[in-house]
């Protein structure tokens, strides 16, 4: 299974083990970003070949760093 990181600004919005929905935002340039809904966390930028095709995932880990909170999401096929 594929795992991806999403940046979350505030803690307590989701919990580990929670199933979440993923939505895709695309630009005309062939670059894509993703949101854990409802706008809980955001991904980095992906190119077309790296697109996330899954629309659901499970939060495996919530990490706290000096730069904020990160979600490690295991994506469902």
KEROTI-321761 format. One record per atom (N, C-alpha, C, O): residue number from 1; chain; atom name; x, y, z. Coordinates in pm, 1 decimal. Example, Ala and Ser with C-alpha at 12.3 -4.5 7.8 and 13.67 -1.06 7.14 Angstrom:
2
{1, "A", "N", {1319.0, -569.0, 780.0}} {1, "A", "CA", {1230.0, -450.0, 780.0}} {1, "A", "C", {1320.0, -330.0, 780.0}} {1, "A", "O", {1423.6, -331.9, 846.5}} {2, "A", "N", {1285.0, -225.0, 708.0}} {2, "A", "CA", {1367.0, -106.0, 714.0}} {2, "A", "C", {1290.0, 3.0, 787.0}} {2, "A", "O", {1340.9, 113.8, 803.9}} 
//
This chain:
77
{1, "A", "N", {83.8, -119.0, 0.0}} {1, "A", "CA", {0.0, 0.0, 0.0}} {1, "A", "C", {88.2, 125.2, 0.0}} {1, "A", "O", {197.3, 126.7, 56.9}} {2, "A", "N", {39.4, 225.8, -62.9}} {2, "A", "CA", {110.0, 353.4, -72.5}} {2, "A", "C", {81.6, 438.3, 51.7}} {2, "A", "O", {-31.9, 444.0, 99.1}} {3, "A", "N", {185.3, 504.1, 104.0}} {3, "A", "CA", {169.8, 595.1, 216.7}} {3, "A", "C", {220.3, 732.7, 175.9}} {3, "A", "O", {323.7, 745.3, 110.3}} {4, "A", "N", {146.6, 834.9, 215.2}} {4, "A", "CA", {182.8, 972.7, 182.8}} {4, "A", "C", {169.6, 1060.3, 306.9}} {4, "A", "O", {94.0, 1029.2, 398.8}} {5, "A", "N", {245.4, 1171.7, 307.9}} {5, "A", "CA", {241.6, 1267.6, 419.8}} {5, "A", "C", {160.3, 1390.2, 381.5}} {5, "A", "O", {167.0, 1439.1, 268.7}} {6, "A", "N", {83.9, 1438.2, 477.7}} {6, "A", "CA", {3.1, 1558.9, 461.4}} {6, "A", "C", {32.3, 1651.2, 580.0}} {6, "A", "O", {45.7, 1604.7, 693.1}} {7, "A", "N", {42.1, 1779.5, 554.5}} {7, "A", "CA", {69.9, 1878.4, 659.6}} {7, "A", "C", {-60.4, 1926.1, 720.2}} {7, "A", "O", {-153.0, 1964.0, 648.6}} {8, "A", "N", {-67.2, 1924.2, 853.3}} {8, "A", "CA", {-185.4, 1967.5, 926.6}} {8, "A", "C", {-143.5, 2082.5, 1017.7}} {8, "A", "O", {-43.9, 2070.8, 1089.1}} {9, "A", "N", {-216.5, 2191.8, 1016.7}} {9, "A", "CA", {-179.6, 2311.3, 1092.2}} {9, "A", "C", {-214.1, 2303.4, 1240.6}} {9, "A", "O", {-140.9, 2357.0, 1323.8}} {10, "A", "N", {-324.8, 2237.1, 1274.9}} {10, "A", "CA", {-368.1, 2231.0, 1415.0}} {10, "A", "C", {-388.6, 2086.7, 1457.1}} {10, "A", "O", {-432.9, 2003.5, 1377.9}} {11, "A", "N", {-356.6, 2057.9, 1581.1}} {11, "A", "CA", {-376.6, 1922.5, 1631.3}} {11, "A", "C", {-522.4, 1899.6, 1671.1}} {11, "A", "O", {-599.8, 1993.8, 1688.3}} {12, "A", "N", {-557.0, 1772.9, 1685.1}} {12, "A", "CA", {-689.4, 1736.8, 1733.8}} {12, "A", "C", {-798.7, 1733.1, 1628.8}} {12, "A", "O", {-915.2, 1712.7, 1662.9}} {13, "A", "N", {-765.0, 1752.2, 1502.8}} {13, "A", "CA", {-866.9, 1751.8, 1397.4}} {13, "A", "C", {-903.4, 1611.0, 1352.6}} {13, "A", "O", {-1015.8, 1586.1, 1308.9}} {14, "A", "N", {-807.7, 1518.8, 1363.7}} {14, "A", "CA", {-829.1, 1378.1, 1328.5}} {14, "A", "C", {-752.7, 1291.6, 1428.5}} {14, "A", "O", {-673.9, 1342.7, 1508.2}} {15, "A", "N", {-776.2, 1161.7, 1423.9}} {15, "A", "CA", {-707.8, 1069.4, 1514.3}} {15, "A", "C", {-645.4, 955.1, 1434.4}} {15, "A", "O", {-688.3, 924.6, 1323.2}} {16, "A", "N", {-544.0, 893.0, 1492.9}} {16, "A", "CA", {-482.4, 777.0, 1428.5}} {16, "A", "C", {-586.0, 666.1, 1415.8}} {16, "A", "O", {-666.2, 643.5, 1506.5}} {17, "A", "N", {-583.1, 597.2, 1301.8}} {17, "A", "CA", {-678.4, 490.0, 1275.2}} {17, "A", "C", {-805.6, 536.4, 1206.9}} {17, "A", "O", {-885.8, 454.2, 1162.6}} {18, "A", "N", {-824.6, 665.9, 1197.9}} {18, "A", "CA", {-945.7, 721.7, 1136.5}} {18, "A", "C", {-938.6, 709.4, 984.4}} {18, "A", "O", {-833.8, 732.8, 924.1}} {19, "A", "N", {-1051.6, 672.4, 923.2}} {19, "A", "CA", {-1060.5, 671.8, 777.3}} {19, "A", "C", {-1091.3, 813.7, 730.9}} {19, "A", "O", {-1176.7, 881.2, 788.3}} {20, "A", "N", {-1021.5, 858.9, 626.8}} {20, "A", "CA", {-1040.5, 994.4, 575.3}} {20, "A", "C", {-1061.3, 991.1, 425.0}} {20, "A", "O", {-1022.3, 896.0, 357.2}} {21, "A", "N", {-1123.4, 1096.6, 374.1}} {21, "A", "CA", {-1140.8, 1113.6, 230.3}} {21, "A", "C", {-1033.2, 1207.3, 178.0}} {21, "A", "O", {-994.2, 1303.1, 244.8}} {22, "A", "N", {-985.9, 1178.1, 57.5}} {22, "A", "CA", {-881.8, 1256.9, -7.1}} {22, "A", "C", {-941.3, 1319.1, -133.2}} {22, "A", "O", {-1002.4, 1249.5, -214.3}} {23, "A", "N", {-923.3, 1450.5, -149.8}} {23, "A", "CA", {-970.2, 1514.6, -272.4}} {23, "A", "C", {-850.6, 1571.8, -347.6}} {23, "A", "O", {-749.2, 1608.2, -288.0}} {24, "A", "N", {-864.5, 1578.9, -477.9}} {24, "A", "CA", {-756.0, 1624.7, -564.9}} {24, "A", "C", {-783.9, 1766.0, -614.9}} {24, "A", "O", {-896.5, 1799.9, -651.5}} {25, "A", "N", {-679.9, 1846.5, -615.6}} {25, "A", "CA", {-684.6, 1980.2, -673.7}} {25, "A", "C", {-580.7, 1981.5, -784.8}} {25, "A", "O", {-464.3, 1948.7, -761.8}} {26, "A", "N", {-622.1, 2019.1, -904.2}} {26, "A", "CA", {-527.1, 2018.4, -1014.9}} {26, "A", "C", {-514.8, 2156.5, -1076.6}} {26, "A", "O", {-606.5, 2238.5, -1072.5}} {27, "A", "N", {-400.0, 2177.9, -1132.5}} {27, "A", "CA", {-374.3, 2301.9, -1205.6}} {27, "A", "C", {-355.0, 2266.0, -1352.4}} {27, "A", "O", {-333.2, 2149.5, -1385.7}} {28, "A", "N", {-362.7, 2362.0, -1436.9}} {28, "A", "CA", {-346.2, 2340.4, -1580.0}} {28, "A", "C", {-203.6, 2294.3, -1612.4}} {28, "A", "O", {-179.4, 2237.6, -1718.9}} {29, "A", "N", {-111.1, 2318.3, -1522.3}} {29, "A", "CA", {30.1, 2288.0, -1546.1}} {29, "A", "C", {65.0, 2140.6, -1529.8}} {29, "A", "O", {181.0, 2104.0, -1548.7}} {30, "A", "N", {-29.7, 2055.4, -1495.9}} {30, "A", "CA", {-0.1, 1913.9, -1474.6}} {30, "A", "C", {53.3, 1884.8, -1336.0}} {30, "A", "O", {115.5, 1781.1, -1313.0}} {31, "A", "N", {28.9, 1976.9, -1243.0}} {31, "A", "CA", {68.2, 1955.9, -1104.3}} {31, "A", "C", {-58.0, 1940.0, -1019.8}} {31, "A", "O", {-160.4, 2003.1, -1046.1}} {32, "A", "N", {-48.6, 1854.7, -917.7}} {32, "A", "CA", {-165.1, 1821.7, -836.3}} {32, "A", "C", {-131.4, 1836.5, -688.5}} {32, "A", "O", {-18.9, 1809.3, -646.5}} {33, "A", "N", {-229.0, 1879.6, -610.5}} {33, "A", "CA", {-219.9, 1878.3, -465.1}} {33, "A", "C", {-343.4, 1806.1, -412.8}} {33, "A", "O", {-443.2, 1792.0, -483.4}} {34, "A", "N", {-335.3, 1761.0, -288.8}} {34, "A", "CA", {-442.9, 1681.1, -230.4}} {34, "A", "C", {-478.0, 1733.2, -91.6}} {34, "A", "O", {-392.5, 1783.4, -18.5}} {35, "A", "N", {-605.8, 1720.0, -57.1}} {35, "A", "CA", {-654.9, 1760.8, 73.8}} {35, "A", "C", {-713.8, 1641.4, 146.5}} {35, "A", "O", {-782.3, 1558.5, 86.7}} {36, "A", "N", {-686.5, 1633.1, 276.0}} {36, "A", "CA", {-760.6, 1542.6, 363.0}} {36, "A", "C", {-882.5, 1623.5, 404.5}} {36, "A", "O", {-869.9, 1727.6, 468.9}} {37, "A", "N", {-998.5, 1576.0, 367.7}} {37, "A", "CA", {-1122.9, 1650.5, 390.3}} {37, "A", "C", {-1178.1, 1629.4, 530.3}} {37, "A", "O", {-1159.1, 1523.3, 589.7}} {38, "A", "N", {-1246.2, 1730.2, 583.1}} {38, "A", "CA", {-1278.3, 1860.9, 525.5}} {38, "A", "C", {-1168.0, 1963.1, 551.6}} {38, "A", "O", {-1167.4, 2028.6, 655.8}} {39, "A", "N", {-1077.5, 1976.5, 460.1}} {39, "A", "CA", {-964.8, 2071.3, 465.6}} {39, "A", "C", {-885.6, 2061.8, 596.7}} {39, "A", "O", {-854.4, 2162.9, 659.7}} {40, "A", "N", {-854.5, 1939.4, 635.4}} {40, "A", "CA", {-780.2, 1913.7, 759.0}} {40, "A", "C", {-629.6, 1925.7, 735.8}} {40, "A", "O", {-557.7, 1982.0, 818.3}} {41, "A", "N", {-582.3, 1872.0, 621.9}} {41, "A", "CA", {-439.4, 1869.8, 592.3}} {41, "A", "C", {-418.9, 1873.7, 441.6}} {41, "A", "O", {-507.5, 1836.3, 364.7}} {42, "A", "N", {-300.5, 1919.8, 400.2}} {42, "A", "CA", {-270.6, 1934.6, 258.2}} {42, "A", "C", {-139.6, 1864.9, 222.7}} {42, "A", "O", {-46.7, 1858.7, 303.3}} {43, "A", "N", {-134.4, 1813.2, 101.8}} {43, "A", "CA", {-13.5, 1746.6, 53.0}} {43, "A", "C", {80.6, 1847.7, -10.0}} {43, "A", "O", {50.6, 1966.6, -20.5}} {44, "A", "N", {194.8, 1796.5, -51.2}} {44, "A", "CA", {285.2, 1874.2, -134.5}} {44, "A", "C", {235.4, 1869.3, -278.3}} {44, "A", "O", {120.2, 1834.5, -304.0}} {45, "A", "N", {322.5, 1904.1, -370.7}} {45, "A", "CA", {287.2, 1905.6, -513.2}} {45, "A", "C", {333.4, 1776.0, -578.0}} {45, "A", "O", {445.5, 1730.2, -555.5}} {46, "A", "N", {245.1, 1717.4, -659.1}} {46, "A", "CA", {274.4, 1594.6, -731.6}} {46, "A", "C", {262.5, 1620.9, -881.4}} {46, "A", "O", {177.6, 1698.7, -924.8}} {47, "A", "N", {346.4, 1556.8, -958.8}} {47, "A", "CA", {336.5, 1561.2, -1104.6}} {47, "A", "C", {237.8, 1453.2, -1150.2}} {47, "A", "O", {196.0, 1368.9, -1070.8}} {48, "A", "N", {201.6, 1456.6, -1276.5}} {48, "A", "CA", {101.4, 1364.7, -1329.9}} {48, "A", "C", {136.0, 1218.6, -1303.1}} {48, "A", "O", {48.4, 1141.4, -1264.2}} {49, "A", "N", {259.9, 1179.3, -1322.8}} {49, "A", "CA", {300.5, 1039.3, -1302.5}} {49, "A", "C", {293.5, 996.7, -1155.8}} {49, "A", "O", {291.3, 877.0, -1126.9}} {50, "A", "N", {290.1, 1092.0, -1063.3}} {50, "A", "CA", {288.5, 1062.7, -919.8}} {50, "A", "C", {149.5, 1076.0, -858.7}} {50, "A", "O", {134.4, 1061.3, -737.4}} {51, "A", "N", {49.3, 1102.9, -938.6}} {51, "A", "CA", {-84.6, 1130.6, -886.2}} {51, "A", "C", {-131.6, 1024.9, -788.0}} {51, "A", "O", {-99.6, 906.7, -800.3}} {52, "A", "N", {-208.1, 1070.7, -690.4}} {52, "A", "CA", {-273.8, 981.6, -594.3}} {52, "A", "C", {-410.0, 945.8, -652.3}} {52, "A", "O", {-494.9, 1033.1, -670.3}} {53, "A", "N", {-430.8, 819.8, -681.0}} {53, "A", "CA", {-556.8, 776.9, -741.7}} {53, "A", "C", {-661.2, 738.8, -635.8}} {53, "A", "O", {-781.1, 741.1, -663.7}} {54, "A", "N", {-617.2, 704.5, -516.7}} {54, "A", "CA", {-708.4, 665.4, -409.0}} {54, "A", "C", {-783.2, 787.6, -357.6}} {54, "A", "O", {-729.0, 898.1, -358.0}} {55, "A", "N", {-904.0, 769.1, -314.6}} {55, "A", "CA", {-983.3, 877.5, -257.5}} {55, "A", "C", {-1017.0, 853.3, -111.3}} {55, "A", "O", {-1089.0, 931.7, -49.4}} {56, "A", "N", {-964.0, 743.3, -55.9}} {56, "A", "CA", {-982.3, 713.5, 86.3}} {56, "A", "C", {-851.7, 661.0, 142.5}} {56, "A", "O", {-770.6, 602.2, 71.0}} {57, "A", "N", {-832.7, 682.9, 271.6}} {57, "A", "CA", {-713.0, 633.6, 338.1}} {57, "A", "C", {-734.2, 623.4, 488.0}} {57, "A", "O", {-835.5, 668.4, 541.6}} {58, "A", "N", {-637.3, 563.6, 554.0}} {58, "A", "CA", {-639.5, 546.6, 699.4}} {58, "A", "C", {-519.1, 622.0, 757.0}} {58, "A", "O", {-407.6, 607.6, 707.0}} {59, "A", "N", {-540.8, 701.2, 860.4}} {59, "A", "CA", {-432.0, 773.0, 925.1}} {59, "A", "C", {-353.0, 673.8, 1009.5}} {59, "A", "O", {-404.4, 619.8, 1107.5}} {60, "A", "N", {-228.4, 650.3, 971.2}} {60, "A", "CA", {-142.4, 556.0, 1041.8}} {60, "A", "C", {-66.9, 622.6, 1155.3}} {60, "A", "O", {-42.8, 560.4, 1258.8}} {61, "A", "N", {-28.8, 749.7, 1137.0}} {61, "A", "CA", {51.5, 816.4, 1239.0}} {61, "A", "C", {32.3, 966.7, 1227.9}} {61, "A", "O", {18.8, 1021.3, 1118.4}} {62, "A", "N", {31.4, 1032.7, 1343.3}} {62, "A", "CA", {31.0, 1179.2, 1348.4}} {62, "A", "C", {161.9, 1219.7, 1414.2}} {62, "A", "O", {187.9, 1184.7, 1529.3}} {63, "A", "N", {244.1, 1293.5, 1340.6}} {63, "A", "CA", {375.6, 1335.5, 1390.6}} {63, "A", "C", {373.0, 1483.7, 1423.7}} {63, "A", "O", {317.3, 1563.5, 1348.3}} {64, "A", "N", {433.2, 1520.9, 1536.5}} {64, "A", "CA", {447.2, 1661.4, 1571.8}} {64, "A", "C", {593.5, 1699.5, 1556.9}} {64, "A", "O", {681.2, 1635.5, 1615.1}} {65, "A", "N", {619.9, 1803.9, 1478.7}} {65, "A", "CA", {755.4, 1854.5, 1460.2}} {65, "A", "C", {755.6, 2003.3, 1491.8}} {65, "A", "O", {650.9, 2061.1, 1521.2}} {66, "A", "N", {873.2, 2065.3, 1485.9}} {66, "A", "CA", {880.4, 2209.6, 1509.4}} {66, "A", "C", {812.0, 2288.2, 1397.3}} {66, "A", "O", {780.8, 2406.1, 1414.4}} {67, "A", "N", {788.8, 2223.9, 1283.8}} {67, "A", "CA", {722.2, 2291.3, 1171.9}} {67, "A", "C", {571.6, 2267.7, 1168.8}} {67, "A", "O", {502.5, 2322.8, 1083.1}} {68, "A", "N", {520.6, 2187.9, 1259.4}} {68, "A", "CA", {377.1, 2161.7, 1263.3}} {68, "A", "C", {348.4, 2013.0, 1276.4}} {68, "A", "O", {432.2, 1935.6, 1322.5}} {69, "A", "N", {230.1, 1975.3, 1235.6}} {69, "A", "CA", {183.1, 1837.6, 1246.7}} {69, "A", "C", {177.3, 1774.3, 1107.9}} {69, "A", "O", {142.2, 1839.9, 1009.8}} {70, "A", "N", {212.0, 1646.7, 1101.5}} {70, "A", "CA", {208.6, 1573.5, 975.2}} {70, "A", "C", {128.9, 1445.2, 993.7}} {70, "A", "O", {140.6, 1377.2, 1095.7}} {71, "A", "N", {48.5, 1413.8, 894.3}} {71, "A", "CA", {-27.4, 1289.2, 892.7}} {71, "A", "C", {40.9, 1192.7, 798.3}} {71, "A", "O", {77.3, 1230.4, 686.9}} {72, "A", "N", {58.7, 1069.8, 840.6}} {72, "A", "CA", {102.8, 964.1, 752.6}} {72, "A", "C", {-22.1, 883.0, 719.5}} {72, "A", "O", {-79.2, 816.2, 805.8}} {73, "A", "N", {-63.1, 890.0, 594.0}} {73, "A", "CA", {-188.7, 827.0, 552.3}} {73, "A", "C", {-159.4, 709.6, 460.5}} {73, "A", "O", {-87.9, 723.0, 361.3}} {74, "A", "N", {-215.8, 594.1, 495.0}} {74, "A", "CA", {-206.9, 476.6, 409.2}} {74, "A", "C", {-326.8, 478.8, 317.9}} {74, "A", "O", {-441.1, 474.8, 363.3}} {75, "A", "N", {-300.3, 485.3, 189.2}} {75, "A", "CA", {-406.9, 499.9, 90.4}} {75, "A", "C", {-464.4, 365.3, 50.9}} {75, "A", "O", {-391.6, 267.0, 37.3}} {76, "A", "N", {-594.9, 361.7, 32.6}} {76, "A", "CA", {-662.7, 240.4, -11.7}} {76, "A", "C", {-662.2, 237.5, -163.6}} {76, "A", "O", {-667.3, 341.6, -229.1}} {77, "A", "N", {-656.0, 116.7, -218.9}} {77, "A", "CA", {-657.0, 102.2, -364.7}} {77, "A", "C", {-793.3, 124.7, -423.7}} {77, "A", "O", {-810.1, 115.9, -545.4}} 
//
